[in-house]
């Protein structure tokens, strides 16, 4: 094999090695990003569940302590929703 052929083959091997390493790095970075997004999504879901539970507790407590006031507020909300829907 001549020198130019060896140089070309060596260059091709070097390019293949670097490309393979780059693909591994990209895959590792992508895996980390997916894991990070998954963790953030689970954290957001936990937060939303906490808010839902607190709101549920507040509404139930309001119904027990002030049933007529809660009914009036619900009626006003329904009236406002209906008024905005007509427009």
C-alpha positions in Angstrom: 0.0 0.0 0.0 1.4 3.4 -0.9 1.8 6.4 1.4 -1.2 8.3 0.0 -3.4 5.3 0.4 -2.3 4.8 4.0 -2.8 8.4 4.8 -6.3 8.3 3.3 -7.2 5.1 5.2 -5.8 6.6 8.4 -7.8 9.8 7.9 -10.9 7.7 7.2 -10.4 5.7 10.4 -9.8 8.9 12.4 -13.0 10.4 11.0 -14.9 7.3 11.8 -13.6 7.2 15.4 -14.3 10.8 16.0 -17.8 10.5 14.4 -18.5 7.5 16.6 -17.4 9.4 19.7 -19.4 12.4 18.8 -22.5 10.2 18.3 -22.0 8.7 21.8 -21.6 12.1 23.3 -24.8 13.3 21.6 -26.7 10.2 22.7 -25.5 10.7 26.3 -26.5 14.4 26.2 -29.9 13.5 24.8 -30.5 10.9 27.5 -29.6 13.4 30.2 -32.0 16.0 28.7 -34.8 13.5 28.5 -34.2 12.5 32.1 -34.1 16.1 33.2 -37.4 16.9 31.4 -39.0 13.8 32.9 -38.0 14.9 36.4 -39.3 18.4 35.9 -42.6 17.1 34.5 -43.0 14.8 37.6 -42.2 17.8 39.8 -44.8 20.0 38.1 -47.4 17.2 38.3 -46.8 16.9 42.1 -47.2 20.6 42.4 -50.5 20.6 40.5 -51.8 17.8 42.7 -50.9 19.7 45.8 -52.8 22.8 44.5 -55.8 20.6 43.6 -55.9 19.0 47.0 -55.6 22.4 48.8 -58.3 23.9 46.6 -60.5 20.9 47.3 -60.0 21.3 51.0 -60.7 25.0 50.9 -64.0 24.5 49.0 -65.1 21.7 51.3 -64.3 23.8 54.4 -66.1 26.8 52.9 -69.2 24.7 52.2 -69.2 23.5 55.8 -68.7 26.8 57.4 -70.5 29.2 55.0 -72.9 27.2 52.8 -75.1 30.1 51.6 -72.1 32.4 50.9 -70.4 29.6 48.9 -73.7 29.0 47.0 -73.9 32.7 46.2 -70.3 32.8 44.9 -70.9 29.8 42.8 -74.0 31.4 41.4 -72.2 34.6 40.5 -69.4 32.6 38.9 -72.0 30.7 36.8 -73.7 34.0 35.9 -70.5 35.6 34.8 -69.4 32.6 32.8 -72.8 32.6 31.0 -72.6 36.3 30.3 -69.1 36.0 28.8 -70.1 32.9 26.8 -72.9 34.8 25.0 -70.5 37.5 23.7 
